[in-house]
Amino acid sequence: MTMKQWFGATLLLGAGCASAATDTITVSDIRVEGLQRVALGATLTHVPFNVGDEVSRYTLSQTIREMYHTGHFDDVKVYLDDGIVLFEVIERPTISAIEFDGNKDIKEEQLQESLNNNGVKVGEPLDRTILSNIENGLLSFFHSVGKYNASVNAQVVKLSRNRVKLKFTFEEGKAASVKQINIVGNKVFSDDDLYRHFESQQDLPWWRFLSSDRYQSETLKGDLERVKSHYLDHGYLRYKVDSNQVSVTPEKDSVYITLNVDEGEQYKVTKVDFSGELAGLEDFLENNSPIVSGELYNGSIVTQTEEMIKTYLSNQGYAYPKVETIPAIDDAKKEVALTVHVQPGKRIYVRRISFEGNHTTKDEVIRREIRQMEGAWMSEQQLNLSKTLIQRLSYIERVDYKVEKVPGEDDLVDVIFSVKEQPSGQFEAGISYGSYNKLAFQFGMSQNNFMGTGDVVSLRLNTSSYSKNISLSYTDPYYTIDGVSLGGNVYYRDFDAGRASLSRYKSKAYGVSTTAGFPMDDNNRISVGIGYNRNQLSSISIYDQIEQFINQFNETGEGLDFETFELNTGWTRNTLNRGRFPTEGTYNSVNMKVSTPNSDLKFYKLTSSHRFYYPLSNDHQWTFLAKLNLGYGNGYGDIGGVDQDLPFWENFYSGQKVRGFESNTIGPRALQSMYTQVTGTPNKDGTFTTTRGNQVESVFVSNSLVGGNAMAVGGLELIFPTPFISDDYRNAVRTSFFVDVGNVWDTEFNIDAYKDVPQSGTHDLADYSDPTRIRSSVGLSLQWISPMAPMTFSFSRQLKRQPEDRTEFFSFTIGARF
């Protein structure tokens, strides 16, 4: 086709309005050439005229402008020929891939988010004009974190079919350090007083390698705010920073920070008024306002007052309250009158609560933990409590919620809880290596969220060198809608105590039990239960600590068979912020088990467990943990005039609660009295030093443990961020330094009975009734909630041990026993 007229974009955009009125054509056809990815129909939607219309130069120029604004085209030209309007376009290339190379300080997720905000995505057309802006923005980021030698290069690699690959190459360089911080103008507070509020560190010596003096602009902004808050908290209402300069050395490896401050003078509060709609807060604020007239102005107390009012209003359904403190400053008298103005806004109601992210757990399982009701006004307190209760579930890793306004309604919102699940089925296994037991294994399995119902179903098939048992248990935590739980358990166990480093006996036991739990409130719960057990004992070695017990029932120690009916009750208080790997709150439980008077054995056991988590940092990555486990048991009643004791198989053992010591090796050793016929010379008075005529008594201290009726085990842990682990796995991996302390003892043991008795065996006799014979260890622990089951790796070193103890350096456990 021969073209008679051609108009480029520049020419058309320069056309004047006067010519637009006279220089027009009648459109006989509209055509578009050069389209590859963009549909013809989508392009024509931006052409504001049709065939038959009269079109001016100005209209054509505006059309080209609109086509550019679509973002689909790099070039647009228009041709006219006898009423035919032909648009010739060159489409922008499509981004096929985006690659990053050399980035260390910026994660790829952050880079991709930045690109997304600028419209740079895989599958979208490339706007080359914004690449330089992105490069400059990334450079600004590097400068803000002190990397002034950084460089960013965006390369466009052409591919076939009008596609491109973007490759961002980074040269980050070394971060600049803070060489010196100078504060000018401070008289009231010394430099050292103010430096304590700085997170930015200056010119650190080499031995403080755990600290960092790296410069970051955001950190400096936070430092300035903390210093300002320090002055405001001490009444310096007019404090301000006149200027702050950050000077970079020529080598760009250090910076000097200079702050010029104007401290001003202290101001006292003359009065406090509350205005606006106080929604019933009037009397409370008048009597309980944290701001006190006549005292120095305190910025923290003012903020505390505002937050207190906002919290109260948000819990009463006023979701978006505005609270502002307006100061009336008298500079001459150095006084300030405060007016706290309250605007509660409209009361907001919750229309619907929904859930997302729970692929396994059913909605109703999560919903029953919700304390915010649909149809009720929205309470921030109830929403946060609901979040905490959901997060306490052992199969939920993380919970967040968002509030969305209902379109067209100014007093209705929807609440969406987003959860991230974690494995609920697990194996329980243990592998440890010690100096005496060598390699030991244990195995079991259970499911804490059976088929997404939240019910706990456990079929445990546990086997080790000394124990074989099978148990089936089921617990419905919401047997009733009010949260009453109901559970049951049946078991069979074949146990060889001698192989477990205990006093030698064999036990075959089976039993059944049921337990119900009753919530007192969201944090407290009580439980009651009943159980039946039958225990058949054989191959019992007659040690001194159990000889009296055995003689009460069977002098031979063979074929003992006991039936017991047991009642148990307990109380639990749980304020932890999550079920797995908590970082804040407390857990306390007290339990008592007692056999009924019609049982073959009459005894009771008391146990308690306590854990306290205190976060040391705002992000809870550094947390302090203190824990304590206590136990005591004994018999009641008598047989043949002899008081009953706690059955020896019910004794306490340390287990692996004191890490670094082999399982079941802390506590009283089994003793065996031995008698030898005397044929030698008697004493001067003609007698032998014996307890049985002319037999000499000695006591053998064995390697086996018999356990004790009292236990106390505790410890301290410093939980810290796991090195080389990304934030995505922060809730799945935990590392800590620990100190464990504990002991197991026998309150009924009487060492005076062996006062003059010779000893034999590999260990010396000790006072096993002494609770101060403690053991302690220190070490490093790594815990990981793997897709299969929780795993724990512990490396330990003993701080205090007893001569008879057996130790281990490393232990590895799979399951929830940590």
C-alpha positions in Angstrom: 0.0 0.0 0.0 1.3 3.5 -0.8 1.0 5.7 2.1 0.1 9.3 1.6 0.5 10.6 5.1 2.5 9.5 8.1 2.4 10.9 11.6 4.9 9.9 14.3 4.1 10.2 17.9 6.2 13.3 18.4 4.5 15.1 15.5 1.0 14.3 16.6 1.6 15.2 20.2 2.8 18.6 19.0 -0.4 19.3 17.0 -2.3 22.4 18.1 -5.9 22.7 19.0 -6.6 25.1 16.1 -5.5 22.7 13.4 -7.4 19.9 15.2 -10.7 21.6 14.4 -10.0 21.8 10.6 -7.6 19.0 9.8 -9.8 15.9 10.1 -10.5 12.7 8.2 -13.4 10.3 7.9 -12.3 6.8 9.1 -13.1 4.1 6.7 -11.1 1.3 8.4 -9.0 0.7 11.6 -6.1 -1.7 11.5 -3.3 -2.7 13.9 -0.1 -4.4 12.8 2.7 -5.9 15.0 0.6 -7.6 17.6 2.0 -10.8 19.0 0.9 -11.3 22.6 -1.7 -8.5 23.0 -5.1 -9.3 21.7 -6.6 -7.1 18.9 -9.8 -6.5 20.9 -7.9 -5.4 23.9 -5.9 -2.9 21.8 -9.0 -1.5 20.1 -10.6 -0.7 23.5 -8.1 2.1 23.8 -9.1 3.6 20.3 -11.8 6.2 21.1 -13.3 6.3 17.6 -15.0 3.9 15.2 -15.4 3.5 11.4 -17.4 6.4 10.0 -16.2 8.9 12.7 -14.4 12.1 11.9 -11.0 12.1 13.5 -8.6 15.0 14.1 -4.9 15.0 14.5 -5.4 15.8 18.2 -7.6 12.7 18.6 -4.9 10.5 17.0 -2.2 11.9 19.2 -4.3 11.2 22.3 -4.9 7.7 21.1 -1.2 7.1 20.8 -0.7 8.4 24.3 -3.4 6.0 25.6 -1.8 3.0 23.9 1.6 3.9 25.4 -0.1 4.1 28.8 -1.3 0.5 28.6 2.2 -0.6 29.2 2.1 -3.1 26.4 4.1 -1.2 23.7 7.6 0.1 23.3 6.7 2.0 20.1 3.5 3.2 18.4 3.2 4.8 15.0 0.1 5.7 13.0 -0.4 5.8 9.2 -3.3 7.3 7.2 -4.3 6.3 3.7 -7.7 7.2 2.1 -9.5 7.1 5.5 -7.7 3.9 6.6 -6.1 4.4 10.1 -3.2 1.9 10.6 -1.5 1.6 13.9 2.0 0.0 13.7 3.1 -1.2 17.2 6.2 -2.9 18.7 5.2 -4.8 21.8 7.3 -4.7 24.9 9.2 -8.0 25.5 7.7 -10.4 28.0 9.8 -11.1 31.1 10.5 -14.9 30.9 12.8 -15.2 34.0 14.4 -13.1 36.7 17.8 -14.0 38.2 19.8 -12.6 41.1 23.5 -13.0 41.6 25.8 -11.8 44.4 23.1 -10.7 46.8 23.8 -11.5 50.4 22.3 -8.8 52.5 19.1 -8.8 50.6 17.2 -12.0 50.4 15.7 -13.0 47.0 12.2 -12.8 48.5 12.8 -9.1 49.4 14.2 -8.4 45.9 11.3 -10.1 44.2 8.8 -8.1 46.4 10.5 -4.9 45.5 10.3 -5.8 41.8 6.6 -6.8 42.1 5.8 -3.4 43.6 7.3 -1.8 40.5 5.4 -4.1 38.2 8.4 -6.2 37.2 7.1 -9.8 37.2 7.6 -13.0 35.2 5.0 -13.0 32.4 4.5 -9.2 32.4 5.8 -6.8 29.7 9.2 -5.1 30.5 9.2 -1.4 30.9 12.9 -0.5 30.4 12.4 3.0 31.7 12.0 1.8 35.3 15.1 -0.4 35.4 17.4 2.5 36.2 15.0 3.5 39.0 15.1 0.0 40.4 18.9 0.0 40.3 19.0 3.4 42.1 16.5 2.1 44.7 18.6 -0.9 45.4 21.7 1.2 45.7 19.9 3.4 48.2 19.1 0.4 50.2 22.7 -0.7 50.3 23.8 2.8 51.4 21.2 2.7 54.1 22.9 -0.5 55.6 26.3 1.0 55.3 27.5 -0.6 52.1 28.7 2.5 50.2 30.9 0.5 47.7 28.0 -1.5 46.5 27.0 -1.7 42.9 23.9 -3.0 41.1 23.7 -3.9 37.4 20.5 -4.9 35.7 21.1 -6.8 32.4 18.4 -7.6 29.8 19.1 -10.8 28.0 17.1 -11.2 24.8 15.4 -14.5 24.1 13.3 -15.8 21.2 9.7 -14.9 20.6 10.1 -11.4 22.0 11.0 -12.6 25.5 13.8 -11.4 27.8 15.5 -12.6 30.9 16.4 -10.1 33.6 19.6 -10.6 35.6 20.5 -8.5 38.5 24.2 -8.7 39.5 25.3 -7.3 42.9 28.7 -6.3 44.2 27.9 -5.6 47.8 31.3 -4.8 49.2 32.1 -4.4 52.9 29.8 -2.6 55.2 31.0 0.7 56.8 31.5 0.7 60.5 30.6 3.5 62.9 33.9 5.0 63.8 32.6 7.6 66.2 29.4 9.1 67.6 29.6 12.7 68.7 26.8 14.3 70.6 26.9 18.1 70.8 24.7 20.3 73.1 23.9 17.8 75.9 24.5 19.1 79.4 21.9 17.3 81.5 22.8 13.8 80.5 26.4 12.7 79.8 27.5 11.1 76.5 27.7 7.7 78.3 24.1 8.1 79.6 22.9 8.7 76.1 25.1 6.0 74.5 23.2 3.4 76.6 20.1 4.1 74.4 22.0 3.5 71.2 21.8 0.3 69.4 24.5 1.6 67.0 27.9 0.7 68.4 31.1 2.7 67.7 34.7 1.6 67.1 34.4 -1.8 68.9 37.6 -3.6 69.9 38.4 -6.9 68.2 37.5 -9.0 71.2 33.9 -7.9 71.1 33.4 -10.0 68.0 29.8 -10.9 69.0 28.7 -7.3 68.8 28.6 -5.2 65.6 29.5 -1.6 64.9 28.0 -1.7 61.4 26.2 1.4 60.3 22.6 1.2 59.3 20.4 4.2 58.8 17.2 2.6 60.2 19.1 1.7 63.3 20.2 5.3 63.7 16.6 6.5 63.3 15.6 4.1 66.1 18.5 5.4 68.3 17.3 9.0 67.8 13.8 8.1 68.8 15.0 6.3 72.0 17.1 9.2 73.0 14.2 11.5 72.4 12.0 9.3 74.5 14.6 9.3 77.3 14.4 13.1 77.4 10.6 13.2 77.2 10.4 10.7 80.1 12.3 13.1 82.2 10.2 16.2 81.5 12.2 17.8 78.7 9.2 18.5 76.5 11.0 20.9 74.1 13.9 18.5 73.4 14.8 18.3 69.7 17.6 17.3 67.4 18.8 20.4 65.5 20.7 18.4 63.0 22.4 15.0 62.5 25.2 14.4 60.0 26.6 11.1 58.7 30.0 11.7 57.2 31.6 8.9 55.1 35.4 8.5 55.0 37.0 8.7 51.5 37.6 4.9 51.7 33.8 4.4 52.3 34.6 1.9 55.1 33.7 4.1 58.1 31.2 6.8 59.1 31.2 9.6 61.7 27.9 10.5 63.2 27.3 13.9 64.8 24.2 14.9 66.6 23.4 18.5 67.6 20.7 18.5 70.3 18.8 21.1 72.2 17.8 19.7 75.5 15.5 22.5 76.6 14.1 22.6 80.2 11.9 20.4 82.3 8.1 20.9 82.4 5.6 20.0 85.0 2.1 18.8 84.4 -0.4 21.3 85.9 -3.6 19.4 85.1 -5.1 16.6 83.0 -8.5 16.8 81.3 -10.3 14.1 79.3 -12.6 15.2 76.5 -14.6 13.6 73.8 -16.8 10.5 74.1 -15.3 8.5 76.9 -17.8 5.5 76.6 -18.1 5.0 80.4 -14.4 5.6 81.2 -15.0 8.9 83.0 -14.9 7.6 86.6 -12.1 5.1 85.9 -9.9 7.7 84.4 -10.5 10.3 87.1 -9.3 7.8 89.7 -6.8 5.7 87.9 -5.1 7.9 85.3 -1.4 7.2 85.2 -0.7 10.9 84.5 -0.5 12.8 87.8 -0.7 16.5 88.1 2.2 18.3 89.8 4.8 15.8 88.5 7.3 16.1 85.7 6.0 15.4 82.2 6.7 11.8 81.2 6.2 10.8 77.6 6.0 7.1 78.4 3.2 7.6 80.9 1.3 9.7 78.3 1.7 6.9 75.8 0.7 4.4 78.4 -2.5 6.3 79.1 -3.4 6.5 75.4 -2.8 2.8 74.9 -4.8 2.0 78.0 -7.8 3.9 76.7 -7.4 2.4 73.2 -7.2 -1.1 74.7 -10.4 -0.5 76.8 -12.3 0.8 73.8 -11.1 -1.9 71.4 -12.3 -4.5 73.9 -15.7 -2.9 74.0 -16.1 -3.1 70.2 -14.7 0.2 69.2 -12.2 -1.2 66.8 -10.7 2.1 65.5 -10.5 4.5 68.4 -8.5 7.7 68.2 -6.9 9.0 71.3 -4.7 12.1 71.1 -3.0 14.0 73.9 -3.0 17.8 73.3 -0.4 19.7 75.3 -1.0 23.4 76.3 2.6 24.6 77.0 3.4 27.6 79.2 7.0 28.2 78.3 7.3 31.1 80.8 6.3 28.9 83.8 7.7 25.7 82.3 4.3 24.0 82.8 2.0 22.0 80.6 -1.7 21.2 80.7 -2.7 18.0 79.0 -6.0 17.3 77.4 -6.6 13.7 76.4 -9.2 13.8 73.6 -11.0 10.5 72.9 -12.9 9.6 69.8 -14.1 6.0 70.1 -15.7 5.9 66.6 -18.5 3.5 65.7 -18.9 0.2 67.5 -17.9 -2.7 65.2 -19.5 -6.1 65.0 -18.1 -9.3 63.6 -20.2 -10.7 60.7 -18.2 -13.9 60.0 -15.1 -15.7 61.2 -13.3 -17.9 58.7 -10.1 -19.9 58.5 -7.4 -20.5 55.9 -4.2 -22.6 55.7 -5.7 -25.5 57.7 -5.4 -28.3 55.0 -5.6 -31.1 57.6 -7.3 -29.7 60.6 -11.1 -29.3 60.3 -12.6 -25.8 60.7 -14.6 -26.8 63.7 -11.5 -27.9 65.6 -10.0 -24.4 65.3 -13.4 -22.7 65.8 -13.9 -24.3 69.2 -10.8 -22.4 70.4 -12.3 -19.0 69.3 -13.5 -16.7 72.0 -14.6 -13.9 69.7 -18.2 -14.7 68.8 -19.9 -14.0 65.4 -22.6 -11.4 65.7 -20.9 -9.8 68.8 -18.9 -6.7 68.9 -15.3 -7.1 68.0 -12.9 -7.3 70.9 -9.2 -7.1 70.5 -8.7 -8.9 73.7 -10.9 -11.9 72.6 -9.2 -12.0 69.2 -5.7 -12.2 70.8 -6.9 -14.8 73.3 -8.3 -16.8 70.4 -5.0 -16.6 68.6 -3.1 -17.8 71.7 -5.5 -20.7 72.3 -5.2 -21.9 68.7 -1.4 -21.5 68.8 -1.3 -23.7 71.9 -2.5 -26.7 69.8 0.5 -28.9 69.3 -0.3 -29.3 65.6 -0.4 -25.6 64.8 2.9 -23.8 64.2 1.8 -20.2 63.7 -1.5 -18.2 63.8 -2.3 -14.7 62.4 -5.6 -13.0 61.8 -6.7 -10.1 59.7 -9.8 -7.9 59.9 -11.6 -6.9 56.7 -14.4 -4.4 56.5 -17.6 -5.6 54.9 -18.2 -3.7 51.6 -21.0 -1.2 52.0 -21.1 -1.5 55.8 -19.4 0.8 58.2 -20.0 -1.3 61.3 -19.4 -4.8 60.1 -16.1 -6.7 59.7 -15.1 -10.3 58.8 -12.2 -11.9 60.7 -9.9 -14.4 58.9 -7.6 -16.6 60.9 -4.6 -17.8 58.9 -2.8 -20.9 60.4 0.3 -22.8 59.5 0.1 -26.4 60.5 2.9 -28.7 61.5 3.2 -32.5 61.6 0.9 -34.0 64.2 1.7 -37.7 63.7 5.1 -38.7 65.1 7.4 -41.4 65.9 9.0 -41.6 69.3 12.5 -43.0 69.3 15.6 -42.7 71.3 19.2 -43.4 70.5 21.9 -42.8 73.1 25.5 -44.0 73.7 27.0 -44.2 77.1 30.0 -45.7 78.8 28.0 -48.5 80.4 24.9 -49.2 78.4 26.7 -48.5 75.1 24.1 -48.1 72.2 20.5 -48.1 73.3 17.3 -47.8 71.2 13.6 -47.1 71.8 10.7 -46.7 69.4 7.0 -45.7 69.4 4.4 -43.8 67.4 1.3 -41.6 68.0 -1.0 -39.1 66.3 -2.1 -35.8 68.0 -4.6 -34.7 65.4 -6.3 -37.8 64.2 -7.9 -37.2 60.8 -8.0 -33.5 61.5 -10.4 -33.9 64.4 -7.9 -32.7 67.1 -8.4 -36.0 68.9 -5.3 -37.7 70.3 -5.0 -41.3 69.2 -1.9 -43.2 70.1 -0.9 -46.8 69.3 2.5 -47.2 70.8 4.6 -50.1 69.9 7.7 -49.5 72.0 10.6 -51.8 72.0 14.1 -51.6 73.5 16.6 -54.0 74.9 14.8 -54.0 78.3 11.1 -53.2 77.5 8.4 -54.3 75.1 5.0 -52.7 75.4 1.9 -51.9 73.5 -0.7 -49.3 74.4 -3.7 -47.8 72.8 -5.1 -44.5 74.0 -7.7 -42.1 72.8 -8.5 -38.6 74.1 -11.3 -36.3 72.8 -10.4 -32.8 74.1 -13.9 -31.6 73.4 -16.1 -34.5 74.5 -18.7 -31.8 75.3 -19.2 -28.5 73.7 -18.0 -26.8 77.0 -14.5 -28.3 76.6 -14.8 -31.3 78.9 -12.3 -33.9 77.7 -12.6 -37.6 78.0 -9.9 -40.2 77.3 -9.0 -43.9 77.9 -6.0 -46.1 77.8 -5.2 -49.8 77.7 -1.7 -51.2 77.8 0.5 -54.3 78.2 4.1 -54.2 79.2 6.9 -56.7 79.5 9.8 -55.2 81.4 13.2 -56.5 82.4 14.5 -54.0 84.9 18.0 -55.6 85.1 18.7 -54.6 81.5 17.7 -51.1 82.3 20.4 -50.7 84.9 17.8 -51.1 87.7 17.4 -53.6 90.5 16.8 -57.0 88.8 13.2 -58.1 88.4 10.9 -59.0 85.6 7.4 -57.5 85.2 4.4 -58.3 83.1 1.7 -55.8 83.6 -1.5 -54.7 81.9 -4.2 -52.2 82.8 -6.9 -49.9 81.7 -7.8 -46.3 82.7 -10.0 -43.4 81.9 -9.6 -39.7 82.6 -11.9 -36.7 82.3 -10.8 -33.1 82.3 -12.8 -30.0 83.2 -11.9 -26.5 82.2 -12.0 -23.9 85.0 -11.2 -21.1 82.5 -9.0 -20.6 79.4 -5.8 -21.3 81.4 -6.8 -23.6 84.2 -8.0 -27.2 84.0 -8.6 -30.0 86.5 -8.8 -33.7 85.8 -10.0 -36.8 87.5 -9.6 -40.5 86.6 -9.7 -44.1 87.6 -7.6 -47.1 86.5 -7.0 -50.8 87.1 -3.6 -52.4 86.9 -2.3 -55.9 87.3 1.4 -56.5 87.8 3.0 -60.0 87.8 6.6 -60.0 89.1 9.3 -62.7 88.8 13.0 -63.2 89.0 13.3 -60.7 91.8 16.8 -60.2 93.3 16.3 -59.7 97.0 18.0 -56.3 97.6 17.9 -54.7 101.0 15.6 -51.9 100.0 13.0 -54.2 98.7 13.5 -57.2 101.0 11.0 -56.0 103.6 8.5 -55.3 100.8 8.9 -58.8 99.3 8.7 -60.5 102.7 5.4 -58.9 103.4 3.9 -60.8 100.4 6.1 -63.7 99.5 9.3 -64.8 101.2 10.7 -66.5 98.1 10.2 -63.4 95.9 8.8 -65.5 93.1 5.4 -65.3 91.5 4.2 -62.0 93.1 0.9 -60.9 91.6 -0.7 -57.5 92.5 -4.0 -55.9 91.6 -4.4 -52.2 92.2 -7.3 -49.7 91.6 -6.0 -46.2 91.3 -7.6 -42.8 91.5 -5.9 -39.8 90.0 -6.5 -36.1 90.0 -4.6 -33.1 88.7 -4.5 -29.4 88.1 -2.9 -27.7 85.1 -2.4 -24.0 84.5 -1.1 -23.1 81.0 -0.4 -19.5 79.8 2.1 -20.5 77.1 1.9 -18.6 73.8 2.1 -21.8 71.7 2.0 -25.5 72.1 5.4 -26.3 70.5 8.5 -24.3 71.2 6.8 -21.6 73.4 8.7 -18.4 74.0 6.5 -16.7 76.7 4.3 -17.8 79.5 4.2 -20.4 82.2 3.1 -24.1 82.5 2.3 -25.6 85.9 0.8 -29.0 86.6 0.2 -30.9 89.9 -1.0 -34.5 89.8 -1.7 -37.1 92.5 -2.2 -40.8 92.1 -3.5 -43.0 95.0 -4.4 -46.6 95.2 -7.8 -47.4 96.8 -8.0 -49.2 100.2 -9.3 -52.4 98.5 -6.1 -52.7 96.4 -3.3 -55.2 97.2 -1.0 -52.3 97.5 -1.7 -49.0 99.3 0.4 -46.0 98.1 0.2 -42.5 96.7 2.4 -40.4 94.4 2.6 -36.7 94.0 4.3 -35.1 90.9 4.5 -31.5 89.7 6.0 -29.9 86.6 6.8 -26.2 86.1 8.1 -24.3 83.2 8.6 -20.5 82.9 9.5 -18.8 79.6 10.6 -15.1 79.6 11.5 -13.4 76.2 14.7 -11.4 76.3 14.1 -9.7 73.0 11.1 -8.2 71.3 11.1 -10.8 68.5 11.3 -13.6 71.1 14.4 -15.1 69.4 16.2 -14.9 72.7 14.3 -16.5 75.5 15.1 -17.6 79.1 13.6 -20.9 80.3 13.5 -22.1 83.9 12.0 -25.5 84.7 11.4 -27.7 87.7 10.0 -31.3 88.2 9.2 -32.6 91.6 8.0 -36.0 92.8 7.2 -37.8 96.1 5.5 -41.0 96.9 5.0 -43.4 99.8 2.7 -46.1 101.2 -0.1 -45.8 103.6 -1.5 -48.4 106.0 0.3 -51.5 107.1 0.5 -55.3 106.6 1.1 -57.3 109.8 2.0 -54.2 111.7 4.6 -53.1 109.2 4.0 -49.9 107.4 3.7 -50.1 103.6 6.2 -48.4 101.4 6.0 -47.2 97.9 6.2 -50.3 95.6 9.8 -50.4 94.2 8.6 -50.4 90.6 6.8 -47.1 91.3 10.0 -45.4 92.4 11.3 -42.3 90.6 14.2 -42.4 88.2 15.9 -39.4 86.7 15.4 -40.7 83.1 17.2 -38.2 80.8 16.0 -35.1 82.6 19.5 -34.4 83.7 21.3 -34.5 80.3 24.7 -35.9 80.2 23.8 -38.8 82.5 22.7 -42.2 81.2 19.1 -43.0 81.6 18.0 -44.4 85.0 21.5 -44.0 86.6 20.9 -41.2 89.0 19.6 -42.3 92.4 20.1 -44.9 95.1 22.0 -48.1 94.3 20.6 -51.5 95.2 22.3 -52.9 98.3 22.6 -56.6 99.2 23.6 -57.8 102.6 25.8 -60.8 102.7 26.7 -63.1 105.6 29.9 -65.1 105.9 30.6 -67.9 108.4 33.3 -66.9 110.9 35.9 -69.5 111.9 38.6 -67.1 113.2 39.5 -65.8 116.6 36.7 -64.2 118.6 36.9 -60.8 120.3 38.4 -60.5 123.8 35.0 -60.8 125.3 34.6 -64.1 123.5 32.1 -62.8 120.9 32.2 -62.2 117.2 31.3 -58.8 115.7 28.3 -60.2 113.8 24.6 -59.7 113.6 23.8 -63.5 113.2 25.8 -65.5 115.8 29.2 -66.3 114.4 28.4 -64.9 110.9 30.1 -61.7 109.7 27.9 -59.3 107.7 29.0 -57.2 104.7 27.1 -55.2 102.2 27.4 -55.4 98.5 26.8 -52.1 96.5 25.6 -53.1 93.1 25.7 -51.2 89.8 21.9 -51.5 89.5 19.6 -48.7 90.7 16.6 -49.3 92.9 15.2 -45.8 92.6 13.8 -43.5 95.2 10.6 -42.1 96.5 11.6 -38.5 96.0 12.8 -36.5 93.0 13.8 -33.0 92.2 15.1 -32.1 88.7 15.4 -28.6 87.3 17.3 -26.5 84.9 17.9 -23.2 83.2 18.1 -22.7 79.4 19.1 -19.8 77.2 17.2 -20.2 73.9 18.9 -18.3 71.1 18.5 -18.0 67.3 19.8 -21.0 65.4 22.7 -20.0 63.2 22.4 -20.4 59.4 18.6 -21.0 59.6 16.2 -18.8 57.7 13.2 -17.2 59.3 10.9 -19.7 57.5 12.2 -22.4 59.9 12.4 -20.3 63.1 9.4 -22.0 64.6 10.6 -25.5 63.6 14.2 -25.4 65.0 15.4 -24.4 68.4 18.9 -24.2 69.9 19.7 -23.6 73.6 22.5 -23.6 76.1 21.3 -25.5 79.2 22.3 -26.2 82.8 20.5 -29.2 84.3 20.4 -30.0 88.1 18.7 -32.9 89.9 18.7 -35.8 92.3 16.6 -38.8 93.2 16.7 -40.0 96.8 15.0 -42.4 99.3 13.5 -40.8 102.4 13.1 -44.2 104.0 16.8 -45.2 103.6 18.7 -45.5 106.9 22.5 -45.4 106.5 23.0 -46.0 110.2 22.0 -49.6 109.7 25.3 -50.0 107.8 27.4 -48.0 110.2 29.9 -50.7 111.1 29.3 -53.1 108.2 32.2 -53.8 105.7 31.4 -53.0 102.1 32.1 -54.7 98.8 31.4 -53.9 95.2 32.6 -51.4 92.7 31.1 -48.4 94.5 31.2 -47.0 98.0 28.1 -46.9 100.1 26.5 -43.4 100.2 23.6 -41.9 102.1 20.8 -42.3 99.6 18.4 -40.4 101.8 20.5 -37.2 101.3 18.7 -34.8 98.8 21.8 -32.7 98.5 23.7 -35.3 96.5 22.8 -33.4 93.3 24.1 -33.9 89.8 24.5 -31.1 87.3 25.5 -30.7 83.7 25.9 -28.1 81.0 25.6 -28.4 77.3 24.0 -27.5 74.0 20.7 -28.7 72.7 19.2 -28.7 69.2 15.6 -29.5 68.7 13.9 -29.8 65.3 10.3 -30.5 64.5 10.9 -32.5 61.4 8.2 -33.7 59.0 8.5 -37.2 60.6 8.7 -36.2 64.3 10.4 -33.9 66.8 14.1 -34.6 67.1 16.5 -33.6 69.9 20.3 -33.6 69.8 22.1 -33.0 73.0 25.8 -32.5 73.8 26.6 -32.4 77.5 29.4 -32.1 80.0 29.0 -32.9 83.7 29.6 -30.2 86.2 28.9 -32.2 89.3 28.6 -36.0 89.6 28.8 -38.7 92.2 31.4 -41.5 92.0 28.8 -44.2 91.0 27.2 -42.2 88.1 27.5 -43.2 84.5 27.7 -40.5 81.9 27.2 -39.8 78.3 28.4 -37.0 76.0 25.8 -37.3 73.2 22.1 -38.3 73.0 19.7 -38.3 70.2 15.9 -38.6 70.6 13.0 -38.7 68.1 9.6 -37.8 69.6 8.1 -35.4 72.1 10.0 -36.4 75.1 12.3 -33.3 75.2 
